[in-house]
Amino acid sequence: MNKPNQQRRHYLIAYRFQLRFALQILLLLIFTSVVIGWTVYYSVWNASEGQLHRLLGGERIDQADALRFRDAIRAEIGEKVLFRLLLLIFIAFVFTVFATHRMAGPIRHMERILQGCLRGEPPRPIRLRKTDEFQDLADLINQVLEKDKGAGVGDQGSGPTP
């Protein structure tokens, strides 16, 4: 279980990165949904028009009846599809924010520690949550900071001279 200071409080850590990533995922989702929606709509329309034609015994369908039938299909299918699409877009957005938080949080944490080293602060070990991404990178940075601790990383002016 996470310690109180490790609880996630703010999920939008790197706004630009997270929102840009979420927008890319949402655009892909919307494009895919539109393509599938139009395909299903036209497939259902063509199939239902043929079925209606057969049910009427090969009689020619009156234009007004065909328009009413088409409008009924649009109303029935359109509202259901639109509601579900909007719900899926919202769920995808929330999921993307949570997923990107696992990437943006560790990157932000590593940046702060490395910036502190540049300001001359003693290096602190990078500790990430178990669910965060970039565990291997954090371990590698910790190894570099530990190795260079004796060489004066984080101490201004005490590094090796060229």
ROZAMAR-534989 format. One record per atom (N, C-alpha, C): residue number from 0; residue in three letters; atom name; x, y, z. Coordinates in steps of 0.1 Angstrom, whole numbers, plus 5000, padded with zeros to 4 digits. Example, Ala and Ser with C-alpha at 12.3 -4.5 7.8 and 13.67 -1.06 7.14 Angstrom:
<pts>
<0, ALA, N, <5132, 4943, 5078>>;
<0, ALA, CA, <5123, 4955, 5078>>;
<0, ALA, C, <5132, 4967, 5078>>;
<1, SER, N, <5128, 4978, 5071>>;
<1, SER, CA, <5137, 4989, 5071>>;
<1, SER, C, <5129, 5000, 5079>>;
</pts>
This chain:
<pts>
<0, MET, N, <5008, 4988, 5000>>;
<0, MET, CA, <5000, 5000, 5000>>;
<0, MET, C, <5009, 5012, 5000>>;
<1, ASN, N, <5005, 5022, 4993>>;
<1, ASN, CA, <5013, 5035, 4992>>;
<1, ASN, C, <5013, 5042, 5005>>;
<2, LYS, N, <5024, 5048, 5008>>;
<2, LYS, CA, <5025, 5057, 5020>>;
<2, LYS, C, <5017, 5070, 5017>>;
<3, PRO, N, <5013, 5077, 5027>>;
<3, PRO, CA, <5005, 5089, 5024>>;
<3, PRO, C, <5012, 5099, 5015>>;
<4, ASN, N, <5025, 5101, 5015>>;
<4, ASN, CA, <5032, 5110, 5007>>;
<4, ASN, C, <5033, 5105, 4992>>;
<5, GLN, N, <5030, 5092, 4990>>;
<5, GLN, CA, <5031, 5086, 4977>>;
<5, GLN, C, <5017, 5085, 4970>>;
<6, GLN, N, <5006, 5090, 4976>>;
<6, GLN, CA, <4993, 5089, 4970>>;
<6, GLN, C, <4993, 5098, 4959>>;
<7, ARG, N, <4986, 5094, 4948>>;
<7, ARG, CA, <4984, 5103, 4937>>;
<7, ARG, C, <4973, 5113, 4940>>;
<8, ARG, N, <4977, 5126, 4938>>;
<8, ARG, CA, <4967, 5136, 4941>>;
<8, ARG, C, <4963, 5144, 4928>>;
<9, HIS, N, <4973, 5146, 4920>>;
<9, HIS, CA, <4971, 5153, 4908>>;
<9, HIS, C, <4974, 5144, 4896>>;
<10, TYR, N, <4964, 5142, 4888>>;
<10, TYR, CA, <4966, 5132, 4877>>;
<10, TYR, C, <4972, 5139, 4864>>;
<11, LEU, N, <4969, 5152, 4863>>;
<11, LEU, CA, <4975, 5159, 4851>>;
<11, LEU, C, <4988, 5166, 4856>>;
<12, ILE, N, <4999, 5159, 4855>>;
<12, ILE, CA, <5012, 5163, 4859>>;
<12, ILE, C, <5018, 5171, 4848>>;
<13, ALA, N, <5019, 5166, 4837>>;
<13, ALA, CA, <5026, 5172, 4825>>;
<13, ALA, C, <5014, 5175, 4815>>;
<14, TYR, N, <5007, 5186, 4817>>;
<14, TYR, CA, <4995, 5189, 4810>>;
<14, TYR, C, <4997, 5187, 4795>>;
<15, ARG, N, <5007, 5193, 4789>>;
<15, ARG, CA, <5008, 5193, 4774>>;
<15, ARG, C, <5010, 5179, 4769>>;
<16, PHE, N, <5019, 5171, 4776>>;
<16, PHE, CA, <5022, 5157, 4771>>;
<16, PHE, C, <5009, 5149, 4773>>;
<17, GLN, N, <5003, 5149, 4785>>;
<17, GLN, CA, <4991, 5141, 4787>>;
<17, GLN, C, <4979, 5145, 4779>>;
<18, LEU, N, <4977, 5157, 4777>>;
<18, LEU, CA, <4965, 5161, 4769>>;
<18, LEU, C, <4968, 5159, 4754>>;
<19, ARG, N, <4980, 5161, 4749>>;
<19, ARG, CA, <4983, 5158, 4736>>;
<19, ARG, C, <4982, 5143, 4733>>;
<20, PHE, N, <4987, 5135, 4742>>;
<20, PHE, CA, <4986, 5120, 4741>>;
<20, PHE, C, <4971, 5116, 4741>>;
<21, ALA, N, <4963, 5121, 4750>>;
<21, ALA, CA, <4949, 5118, 4751>>;
<21, ALA, C, <4942, 5122, 4738>>;
<22, LEU, N, <4945, 5134, 4733>>;
<22, LEU, CA, <4939, 5139, 4721>>;
<22, LEU, C, <4942, 5129, 4709>>;
<23, GLN, N, <4954, 5125, 4708>>;
<23, GLN, CA, <4958, 5115, 4697>>;
<23, GLN, C, <4950, 5102, 4699>>;
<24, ILE, N, <4949, 5097, 4711>>;
<24, ILE, CA, <4941, 5085, 4713>>;
<24, ILE, C, <4926, 5087, 4709>>;
<25, LEU, N, <4921, 5099, 4714>>;
<25, LEU, CA, <4907, 5102, 4711>>;
<25, LEU, C, <4904, 5104, 4696>>;
<26, LEU, N, <4913, 5110, 4689>>;
<26, LEU, CA, <4911, 5112, 4675>>;
<26, LEU, C, <4912, 5098, 4668>>;
<27, LEU, N, <4920, 5090, 4672>>;
<27, LEU, CA, <4921, 5076, 4666>>;
<27, LEU, C, <4908, 5069, 4669>>;
<28, LEU, N, <4903, 5070, 4681>>;
<28, LEU, CA, <4890, 5064, 4685>>;
<28, LEU, C, <4879, 5069, 4677>>;
<29, ILE, N, <4878, 5083, 4676>>;
<29, ILE, CA, <4867, 5089, 4668>>;
<29, ILE, C, <4868, 5085, 4654>>;
<30, PHE, N, <4879, 5085, 4648>>;
<30, PHE, CA, <4881, 5081, 4634>>;
<30, PHE, C, <4876, 5067, 4632>>;
<31, THR, N, <4881, 5058, 4640>>;
<31, THR, CA, <4877, 5044, 4639>>;
<31, THR, C, <4862, 5042, 4641>>;
<32, SER, N, <4856, 5049, 4651>>;
<32, SER, CA, <4842, 5049, 4653>>;
<32, SER, C, <4834, 5054, 4641>>;
<33, VAL, N, <4838, 5065, 4635>>;
<33, VAL, CA, <4831, 5070, 4624>>;
<33, VAL, C, <4831, 5060, 4612>>;
<34, VAL, N, <4843, 5055, 4610>>;
<34, VAL, CA, <4844, 5045, 4599>>;
<34, VAL, C, <4835, 5033, 4601>>;
<35, ILE, N, <4836, 5027, 4613>>;
<35, ILE, CA, <4828, 5016, 4616>>;
<35, ILE, C, <4813, 5020, 4616>>;
<36, GLY, N, <4810, 5031, 4622>>;
<36, GLY, CA, <4796, 5036, 4622>>;
<36, GLY, C, <4790, 5037, 4608>>;
<37, TRP, N, <4797, 5044, 4599>>;
<37, TRP, CA, <4792, 5046, 4586>>;
<37, TRP, C, <4791, 5032, 4579>>;
<38, THR, N, <4800, 5023, 4581>>;
<38, THR, CA, <4800, 5010, 4575>>;
<38, THR, C, <4787, 5002, 4580>>;
<39, VAL, N, <4785, 5002, 4593>>;
<39, VAL, CA, <4774, 4995, 4598>>;
<39, VAL, C, <4761, 5002, 4593>>;
<40, TYR, N, <4760, 5015, 4593>>;
<40, TYR, CA, <4748, 5022, 4589>>;
<40, TYR, C, <4744, 5019, 4575>>;
<41, TYR, N, <4754, 5020, 4566>>;
<41, TYR, CA, <4751, 5017, 4552>>;
<41, TYR, C, <4748, 5002, 4550>>;
<42, SER, N, <4755, 4993, 4557>>;
<42, SER, CA, <4752, 4979, 4556>>;
<42, SER, C, <4738, 4976, 4561>>;
<43, VAL, N, <4734, 4982, 4572>>;
<43, VAL, CA, <4720, 4980, 4577>>;
<43, VAL, C, <4710, 4986, 4568>>;
<44, TRP, N, <4713, 4998, 4563>>;
<44, TRP, CA, <4703, 5004, 4554>>;
<44, TRP, C, <4701, 4996, 4541>>;
<45, ASN, N, <4712, 4992, 4535>>;
<45, ASN, CA, <4711, 4984, 4523>>;
<45, ASN, C, <4704, 4971, 4525>>;
<46, ALA, N, <4707, 4964, 4536>>;
<46, ALA, CA, <4701, 4951, 4539>>;
<46, ALA, C, <4686, 4953, 4543>>;
<47, SER, N, <4683, 4963, 4550>>;
<47, SER, CA, <4669, 4965, 4554>>;
<47, SER, C, <4661, 4970, 4543>>;
<48, GLU, N, <4666, 4978, 4534>>;
<48, GLU, CA, <4659, 4982, 4522>>;
<48, GLU, C, <4655, 4970, 4513>>;
<49, GLY, N, <4665, 4961, 4512>>;
<49, GLY, CA, <4663, 4948, 4504>>;
<49, GLY, C, <4652, 4940, 4511>>;
<50, GLN, N, <4653, 4939, 4524>>;
<50, GLN, CA, <4643, 4930, 4531>>;
<50, GLN, C, <4629, 4937, 4530>>;
<51, LEU, N, <4628, 4950, 4531>>;
<51, LEU, CA, <4615, 4956, 4530>>;
<51, LEU, C, <4610, 4954, 4516>>;
<52, HIS, N, <4618, 4955, 4506>>;
<52, HIS, CA, <4614, 4953, 4492>>;
<52, HIS, C, <4608, 4938, 4491>>;
<53, ARG, N, <4615, 4928, 4497>>;
<53, ARG, CA, <4610, 4915, 4496>>;
<53, ARG, C, <4598, 4913, 4504>>;
<54, LEU, N, <4596, 4919, 4515>>;
<54, LEU, CA, <4584, 4918, 4523>>;
<54, LEU, C, <4572, 4923, 4516>>;
<55, LEU, N, <4574, 4933, 4508>>;
<55, LEU, CA, <4563, 4939, 4501>>;
<55, LEU, C, <4560, 4931, 4488>>;
<56, GLY, N, <4566, 4920, 4487>>;
<56, GLY, CA, <4564, 4912, 4475>>;
<56, GLY, C, <4569, 4917, 4462>>;
<57, GLY, N, <4580, 4925, 4463>>;
<57, GLY, CA, <4586, 4930, 4450>>;
<57, GLY, C, <4579, 4943, 4446>>;
<58, GLU, N, <4570, 4948, 4454>>;
<58, GLU, CA, <4563, 4960, 4450>>;
<58, GLU, C, <4573, 4972, 4451>>;
<59, ARG, N, <4571, 4982, 4443>>;
<59, ARG, CA, <4580, 4993, 4444>>;
<59, ARG, C, <4577, 5001, 4457>>;
<60, ILE, N, <4587, 5005, 4464>>;
<60, ILE, CA, <4585, 5012, 4477>>;
<60, ILE, C, <4582, 5026, 4474>>;
<61, ASP, N, <4572, 5031, 4480>>;
<61, ASP, CA, <4568, 5045, 4479>>;
<61, ASP, C, <4579, 5054, 4485>>;
<62, GLN, N, <4583, 5065, 4478>>;
<62, GLN, CA, <4594, 5074, 4483>>;
<62, GLN, C, <4591, 5079, 4497>>;
<63, ALA, N, <4579, 5083, 4500>>;
<63, ALA, CA, <4576, 5088, 4513>>;
<63, ALA, C, <4578, 5077, 4524>>;
<64, ASP, N, <4574, 5065, 4521>>;
<64, ASP, CA, <4575, 5053, 4530>>;
<64, ASP, C, <4590, 5051, 4532>>;
<65, ALA, N, <4598, 5051, 4522>>;
<65, ALA, CA, <4612, 5049, 4523>>;
<65, ALA, C, <4619, 5059, 4531>>;
<66, LEU, N, <4615, 5072, 4530>>;
<66, LEU, CA, <4621, 5082, 4538>>;
<66, LEU, C, <4617, 5081, 4553>>;
<67, ARG, N, <4604, 5077, 4555>>;
<67, ARG, CA, <4600, 5075, 4569>>;
<67, ARG, C, <4608, 5064, 4575>>;
<68, PHE, N, <4609, 5053, 4567>>;
<68, PHE, CA, <4617, 5041, 4572>>;
<68, PHE, C, <4631, 5045, 4575>>;
<69, ARG, N, <4637, 5053, 4566>>;
<69, ARG, CA, <4651, 5057, 4568>>;
<69, ARG, C, <4653, 5066, 4580>>;
<70, ASP, N, <4643, 5075, 4582>>;
<70, ASP, CA, <4644, 5084, 4593>>;
<70, ASP, C, <4642, 5076, 4607>>;
<71, ALA, N, <4633, 5066, 4606>>;
<71, ALA, CA, <4631, 5058, 4618>>;
<71, ALA, C, <4644, 5050, 4622>>;
<72, ILE, N, <4651, 5045, 4612>>;
<72, ILE, CA, <4664, 5038, 4614>>;
<72, ILE, C, <4674, 5048, 4619>>;
<73, ARG, N, <4675, 5060, 4613>>;
<73, ARG, CA, <4685, 5070, 4618>>;
<73, ARG, C, <4682, 5073, 4632>>;
<74, ALA, N, <4670, 5076, 4636>>;
<74, ALA, CA, <4666, 5080, 4649>>;
<74, ALA, C, <4670, 5069, 4659>>;
<75, GLU, N, <4666, 5057, 4656>>;
<75, GLU, CA, <4668, 5045, 4665>>;
<75, GLU, C, <4683, 5042, 4667>>;
<76, ILE, N, <4690, 5041, 4656>>;
<76, ILE, CA, <4704, 5037, 4656>>;
<76, ILE, C, <4712, 5049, 4660>>;
<77, GLY, N, <4710, 5060, 4654>>;
<77, GLY, CA, <4718, 5072, 4656>>;
<77, GLY, C, <4719, 5076, 4671>>;
<78, GLU, N, <4708, 5076, 4678>>;
<78, GLU, CA, <4708, 5081, 4692>>;
<78, GLU, C, <4716, 5071, 4700>>;
<79, LYS, N, <4714, 5058, 4698>>;
<79, LYS, CA, <4721, 5048, 4706>>;
<79, LYS, C, <4736, 5048, 4703>>;
<80, VAL, N, <4739, 5049, 4690>>;
<80, VAL, CA, <4753, 5049, 4687>>;
<80, VAL, C, <4760, 5062, 4692>>;
<81, LEU, N, <4753, 5073, 4691>>;
<81, LEU, CA, <4759, 5086, 4695>>;
<81, LEU, C, <4761, 5086, 4710>>;
<82, PHE, N, <4752, 5081, 4718>>;
<82, PHE, CA, <4753, 5080, 4733>>;
<82, PHE, C, <4764, 5071, 4736>>;
<83, ARG, N, <4765, 5060, 4730>>;
<83, ARG, CA, <4776, 5050, 4733>>;
<83, ARG, C, <4789, 5055, 4729>>;
<84, LEU, N, <4790, 5062, 4718>>;
<84, LEU, CA, <4802, 5068, 4713>>;
<84, LEU, C, <4807, 5079, 4723>>;
<85, LEU, N, <4799, 5087, 4727>>;
<85, LEU, CA, <4803, 5098, 4737>>;
<85, LEU, C, <4807, 5092, 4750>>;
<86, LEU, N, <4800, 5081, 4754>>;
<86, LEU, CA, <4804, 5074, 4767>>;
<86, LEU, C, <4818, 5068, 4765>>;
<87, LEU, N, <4820, 5062, 4754>>;
<87, LEU, CA, <4833, 5056, 4751>>;
<87, LEU, C, <4845, 5066, 4750>>;
<88, ILE, N, <4842, 5077, 4744>>;
<88, ILE, CA, <4852, 5088, 4743>>;
<88, ILE, C, <4855, 5093, 4757>>;
<89, PHE, N, <4845, 5095, 4766>>;
<89, PHE, CA, <4848, 5099, 4779>>;
<89, PHE, C, <4856, 5089, 4787>>;
<90, ILE, N, <4853, 5076, 4786>>;
<90, ILE, CA, <4860, 5066, 4793>>;
<90, ILE, C, <4874, 5065, 4787>>;
<91, ALA, N, <4876, 5066, 4774>>;
<91, ALA, CA, <4890, 5066, 4768>>;
<91, ALA, C, <4898, 5078, 4773>>;
<92, PHE, N, <4892, 5090, 4775>>;
<92, PHE, CA, <4899, 5101, 4780>>;
<92, PHE, C, <4904, 5099, 4794>>;
<93, VAL, N, <4895, 5094, 4802>>;
<93, VAL, CA, <4898, 5092, 4816>>;
<93, VAL, C, <4909, 5081, 4817>>;
<94, PHE, N, <4908, 5071, 4810>>;
<94, PHE, CA, <4918, 5060, 4810>>;
<94, PHE, C, <4931, 5065, 4805>>;
<95, THR, N, <4931, 5074, 4795>>;
<95, THR, CA, <4944, 5080, 4790>>;
<95, THR, C, <4951, 5088, 4800>>;
<96, VAL, N, <4943, 5096, 4807>>;
<96, VAL, CA, <4949, 5105, 4817>>;
<96, VAL, C, <4955, 5096, 4828>>;
<97, PHE, N, <4949, 5086, 4833>>;
<97, PHE, CA, <4954, 5077, 4843>>;
<97, PHE, C, <4967, 5070, 4837>>;
<98, ALA, N, <4966, 5065, 4825>>;
<98, ALA, CA, <4977, 5058, 4819>>;
<98, ALA, C, <4990, 5067, 4817>>;
<99, THR, N, <4987, 5080, 4812>>;
<99, THR, CA, <4998, 5089, 4810>>;
<99, THR, C, <5004, 5094, 4823>>;
<100, HIS, N, <4996, 5094, 4834>>;
<100, HIS, CA, <5001, 5098, 4847>>;
<100, HIS, C, <5012, 5088, 4852>>;
<101, ARG, N, <5011, 5076, 4848>>;
<101, ARG, CA, <5021, 5066, 4852>>;
<101, ARG, C, <5034, 5068, 4844>>;
<102, MET, N, <5033, 5076, 4833>>;
<102, MET, CA, <5045, 5080, 4826>>;
<102, MET, C, <5050, 5094, 4830>>;
<103, ALA, N, <5041, 5103, 4830>>;
<103, ALA, CA, <5045, 5117, 4833>>;
<103, ALA, C, <5050, 5119, 4847>>;
<104, GLY, N, <5044, 5112, 4857>>;
<104, GLY, CA, <5048, 5114, 4871>>;
<104, GLY, C, <5062, 5110, 4873>>;
<105, PRO, N, <5066, 5098, 4869>>;
<105, PRO, CA, <5080, 5094, 4870>>;
<105, PRO, C, <5090, 5104, 4863>>;
<106, ILE, N, <5086, 5108, 4851>>;
<106, ILE, CA, <5095, 5117, 4844>>;
<106, ILE, C, <5097, 5130, 4851>>;
<107, ARG, N, <5086, 5135, 4856>>;
<107, ARG, CA, <5086, 5148, 4864>>;
<107, ARG, C, <5095, 5146, 4876>>;
<108, HIS, N, <5093, 5135, 4883>>;
<108, HIS, CA, <5101, 5132, 4895>>;
<108, HIS, C, <5116, 5131, 4892>>;
<109, MET, N, <5120, 5124, 4881>>;
<109, MET, CA, <5134, 5123, 4877>>;
<109, MET, C, <5139, 5137, 4873>>;
<110, GLU, N, <5132, 5145, 4866>>;
<110, GLU, CA, <5136, 5158, 4862>>;
<110, GLU, C, <5139, 5166, 4875>>;
<111, ARG, N, <5131, 5166, 4885>>;
<111, ARG, CA, <5133, 5174, 4897>>;
<111, ARG, C, <5146, 5170, 4904>>;
<112, ILE, N, <5148, 5157, 4905>>;
<112, ILE, CA, <5160, 5152, 4912>>;
<112, ILE, C, <5172, 5156, 4904>>;
<113, LEU, N, <5172, 5155, 4891>>;
<113, LEU, CA, <5184, 5158, 4883>>;
<113, LEU, C, <5186, 5174, 4883>>;
<114, GLN, N, <5175, 5181, 4883>>;
<114, GLN, CA, <5176, 5196, 4884>>;
<114, GLN, C, <5183, 5200, 4897>>;
<115, GLY, N, <5179, 5193, 4908>>;
<115, GLY, CA, <5185, 5195, 4921>>;
<115, GLY, C, <5199, 5193, 4921>>;
<116, CYS, N, <5204, 5182, 4914>>;
<116, CYS, CA, <5218, 5179, 4913>>;
<116, CYS, C, <5225, 5190, 4906>>;
<117, LEU, N, <5219, 5195, 4895>>;
<117, LEU, CA, <5225, 5207, 4888>>;
<117, LEU, C, <5226, 5219, 4896>>;
<118, ARG, N, <5217, 5221, 4906>>;
<118, ARG, CA, <5218, 5233, 4915>>;
<118, ARG, C, <5227, 5231, 4926>>;
<119, GLY, N, <5233, 5219, 4927>>;
<119, GLY, CA, <5243, 5216, 4938>>;
<119, GLY, C, <5237, 5209, 4950>>;
<120, GLU, N, <5225, 5205, 4949>>;
<120, GLU, CA, <5219, 5197, 4960>>;
<120, GLU, C, <5225, 5183, 4960>>;
<121, PRO, N, <5226, 5176, 4971>>;
<121, PRO, CA, <5230, 5162, 4971>>;
<121, PRO, C, <5220, 5154, 4964>>;
<122, PRO, N, <5224, 5144, 4956>>;
<122, PRO, CA, <5215, 5136, 4949>>;
<122, PRO, C, <5207, 5127, 4959>>;
<123, ARG, N, <5194, 5126, 4956>>;
<123, ARG, CA, <5185, 5117, 4964>>;
<123, ARG, C, <5182, 5106, 4955>>;
<124, PRO, N, <5180, 5094, 4960>>;
<124, PRO, CA, <5176, 5083, 4952>>;
<124, PRO, C, <5162, 5085, 4946>>;
<125, ILE, N, <5160, 5080, 4934>>;
<125, ILE, CA, <5147, 5081, 4928>>;
<125, ILE, C, <5138, 5068, 4932>>;
<126, ARG, N, <5127, 5071, 4938>>;
<126, ARG, CA, <5118, 5060, 4942>>;
<126, ARG, C, <5105, 5062, 4935>>;
<127, LEU, N, <5101, 5052, 4928>>;
<127, LEU, CA, <5088, 5052, 4921>>;
<127, LEU, C, <5078, 5043, 4927>>;
<128, ARG, N, <5066, 5045, 4924>>;
<128, ARG, CA, <5055, 5035, 4928>>;
<128, ARG, C, <5056, 5023, 4919>>;
<129, LYS, N, <5051, 5012, 4925>>;
<129, LYS, CA, <5052, 4999, 4917>>;
<129, LYS, C, <5045, 5000, 4904>>;
<130, THR, N, <5034, 5008, 4903>>;
<130, THR, CA, <5026, 5008, 4891>>;
<130, THR, C, <5032, 5018, 4881>>;
<131, ASP, N, <5042, 5026, 4884>>;
<131, ASP, CA, <5047, 5036, 4875>>;
<131, ASP, C, <5056, 5030, 4864>>;
<132, GLU, N, <5057, 5037, 4853>>;
<132, GLU, CA, <5065, 5032, 4842>>;
<132, GLU, C, <5079, 5037, 4845>>;
<133, PHE, N, <5089, 5033, 4837>>;
<133, PHE, CA, <5103, 5037, 4837>>;
<133, PHE, C, <5110, 5033, 4849>>;
<134, GLN, N, <5107, 5022, 4855>>;
<134, GLN, CA, <5114, 5017, 4866>>;
<134, GLN, C, <5129, 5014, 4863>>;
<135, ASP, N, <5131, 5008, 4851>>;
<135, ASP, CA, <5145, 5005, 4847>>;
<135, ASP, C, <5153, 5018, 4846>>;
<136, LEU, N, <5147, 5029, 4840>>;
<136, LEU, CA, <5154, 5041, 4839>>;
<136, LEU, C, <5157, 5047, 4852>>;
<137, ALA, N, <5148, 5047, 4861>>;
<137, ALA, CA, <5150, 5052, 4875>>;
<137, ALA, C, <5162, 5044, 4882>>;
<138, ASP, N, <5162, 5031, 4880>>;
<138, ASP, CA, <5173, 5023, 4886>>;
<138, ASP, C, <5186, 5027, 4880>>;
<139, LEU, N, <5187, 5029, 4867>>;
<139, LEU, CA, <5199, 5033, 4860>>;
<139, LEU, C, <5204, 5047, 4865>>;
<140, ILE, N, <5195, 5056, 4866>>;
<140, ILE, CA, <5198, 5069, 4871>>;
<140, ILE, C, <5204, 5068, 4885>>;
<141, ASN, N, <5197, 5060, 4893>>;
<141, ASN, CA, <5202, 5058, 4907>>;
<141, ASN, C, <5216, 5053, 4907>>;
<142, GLN, N, <5219, 5043, 4898>>;
<142, GLN, CA, <5232, 5037, 4898>>;
<142, GLN, C, <5242, 5048, 4894>>;
<143, VAL, N, <5239, 5056, 4884>>;
<143, VAL, CA, <5248, 5067, 4880>>;
<143, VAL, C, <5250, 5077, 4891>>;
<144, LEU, N, <5240, 5081, 4898>>;
<144, LEU, CA, <5241, 5091, 4909>>;
<144, LEU, C, <5249, 5085, 4920>>;
<145, GLU, N, <5247, 5072, 4923>>;
<145, GLU, CA, <5254, 5066, 4934>>;
<145, GLU, C, <5269, 5064, 4930>>;
<146, LYS, N, <5272, 5061, 4918>>;
<146, LYS, CA, <5286, 5059, 4913>>;
<146, LYS, C, <5293, 5073, 4913>>;
<147, ASP, N, <5286, 5083, 4909>>;
<147, ASP, CA, <5292, 5096, 4908>>;
<147, ASP, C, <5292, 5104, 4921>>;
<148, LYS, N, <5285, 5099, 4931>>;
<148, LYS, CA, <5284, 5106, 4944>>;
<148, LYS, C, <5298, 5109, 4949>>;
<149, GLY, N, <5307, 5099, 4948>>;
<149, GLY, CA, <5321, 5101, 4953>>;
<149, GLY, C, <5329, 5111, 4944>>;
<150, ALA, N, <5324, 5112, 4932>>;
<150, ALA, CA, <5331, 5121, 4922>>;
<150, ALA, C, <5327, 5135, 4923>>;
<151, GLY, N, <5317, 5138, 4932>>;
<151, GLY, CA, <5312, 5152, 4934>>;
<151, GLY, C, <5300, 5156, 4926>>;
<152, VAL, N, <5292, 5147, 4921>>;
<152, VAL, CA, <5280, 5151, 4914>>;
<152, VAL, C, <5271, 5157, 4924>>;
<153, GLY, N, <5266, 5169, 4921>>;
<153, GLY, CA, <5257, 5176, 4930>>;
<153, GLY, C, <5265, 5186, 4938>>;
<154, ASP, N, <5278, 5185, 4938>>;
<154, ASP, CA, <5286, 5195, 4945>>;
<154, ASP, C, <5291, 5205, 4935>>;
<155, GLN, N, <5288, 5218, 4937>>;
<155, GLN, CA, <5293, 5228, 4927>>;
<155, GLN, C, <5308, 5230, 4929>>;
<156, GLY, N, <5314, 5229, 4917>>;
<156, GLY, CA, <5328, 5232, 4917>>;
<156, GLY, C, <5337, 5221, 4922>>;
<157, SER, N, <5332, 5210, 4926>>;
<157, SER, CA, <5341, 5200, 4931>>;
<157, SER, C, <5343, 5188, 4921>>;
<158, GLY, N, <5338, 5190, 4909>>;
<158, GLY, CA, <5339, 5180, 4899>>;
<158, GLY, C, <5352, 5179, 4892>>;
<159, PRO, N, <5356, 5169, 4885>>;
<159, PRO, CA, <5369, 5168, 4878>>;
<159, PRO, C, <5370, 5179, 4868>>;
<160, THR, N, <5382, 5184, 4867>>;
<160, THR, CA, <5385, 5195, 4857>>;
<160, THR, C, <5391, 5188, 4844>>;
<161, PRO, N, <5387, 5194, 4833>>;
<161, PRO, CA, <5392, 5188, 4820>>;
<161, PRO, C, <5407, 5190, 4818>>;
</pts>
